[in-house]
């Protein structure tokens, strides 16, 4: 059975990322367009499927859905185009420095 993770392009040009279990994603898209969900897509109809992916393990799909929801618009557009070089470039930290580990206590300097 598994899970589908999908990205919709809304009428206002924004993206919606969601997931649905089952073998066929078409009914879920139709439900969005019919206004069955009073959430984000309700006032942004019609929606069209921009990117789908199927995962055999539901936990994997949910993890990808959560990751995509945090992505910038540029990264989502690169994913839709399957532009892996752009995704890699956009994933690099802008400052170029590694994040400090959360396991280490913050060191505050005395005045």
C-alpha positions in Angstrom: 0.0 0.0 0.0 2.5 2.7 1.1 2.1 6.4 0.9 2.2 9.1 -1.7 3.9 12.4 -1.0 2.8 15.1 -3.4 3.2 18.7 -4.2 0.3 20.7 -5.6 0.6 24.0 -7.5 -2.3 26.2 -6.4 -4.2 28.8 -8.5 -2.3 31.6 -6.8 1.0 30.0 -7.7 1.9 28.8 -4.2 2.7 25.2 -3.4 1.0 22.7 -1.1 2.8 19.6 0.2 0.7 16.7 1.4 0.5 12.9 1.7 -2.1 10.2 1.1 -2.1 6.5 1.6 -3.4 4.1 -1.0 -2.5 3.1 -4.5 -4.1 6.0 -6.5 -3.5 9.6 -5.9 -6.1 10.9 -8.3 -9.0 10.8 -5.8 -7.0 12.9 -3.3 -6.4 15.6 -5.9 -10.1 15.6 -6.9 -11.0 16.0 -3.2 -8.7 19.1 -3.0 -10.3 20.6 -6.1 -13.8 19.8 -4.8 -13.1 21.7 -1.6 -13.3 18.7 0.8 -10.5 20.0 2.9 -11.1 23.4 4.5 -7.4 24.1 4.9 -4.7 25.7 2.8 -5.9 24.6 -0.7 -9.6 25.5 -0.1 -9.3 29.1 -1.2 -6.5 28.4 -3.7 -8.4 26.2 -6.1 -8.0 24.8 -8.7 -4.9 22.9 -7.8 -2.8 20.7 -10.1 -0.4 18.0 -9.3 3.2 19.3 -9.7 5.2 16.4 -8.1 4.3 13.0 -6.8 6.4 10.3 -5.2 5.4 6.9 -3.8 7.0 5.4 -0.7 6.6 1.8 0.4 7.2 2.7 4.1 4.8 5.2 5.5 7.4 6.5 8.0 9.7 7.3 5.0 7.0 9.2 3.3 6.1 11.2 6.3 9.7 12.2 6.9 10.0 13.4 3.3 6.7 15.3 3.6 8.0 17.1 6.7 11.3 17.9 5.0 9.7 19.3 1.9 7.4 21.5 3.9 10.5 23.3 5.2 12.1 23.8 1.8 12.2 27.2 0.1 10.2 27.9 -3.0 13.3 27.7 -5.1 14.2 24.2 -3.9 10.6 23.0 -4.5 10.7 24.3 -8.0 14.0 22.5 -8.6 12.5 19.3 -7.3 9.6 19.7 -9.7 12.1 20.1 -12.6 14.2 17.2 -11.2 17.1 19.6 -11.1 19.3 17.8 -8.6 22.3 20.2 -9.1 20.1 23.1 -8.2 18.8 21.3 -5.1 22.3 20.5 -4.0 23.4 24.2 -4.5 20.3 25.5 -2.7 20.9 23.1 0.2 24.3 24.6 1.0 24.5 26.9 4.0 24.7 30.6 2.9 27.3 31.4 5.5 29.4 28.4 4.7 30.0 27.6 8.3 28.8 24.4 10.1 26.1 24.8 12.7 27.3 24.4 16.3 26.3 21.2 17.9 23.2 21.4 20.1 24.9 18.9 22.5 27.5 21.5 23.5 26.5 24.1 26.1 26.5 27.7 24.9 29.5 29.7 26.0 28.6 33.2 27.1 31.4 35.6 27.4 31.7 37.8 30.5 31.5 41.5 30.1 
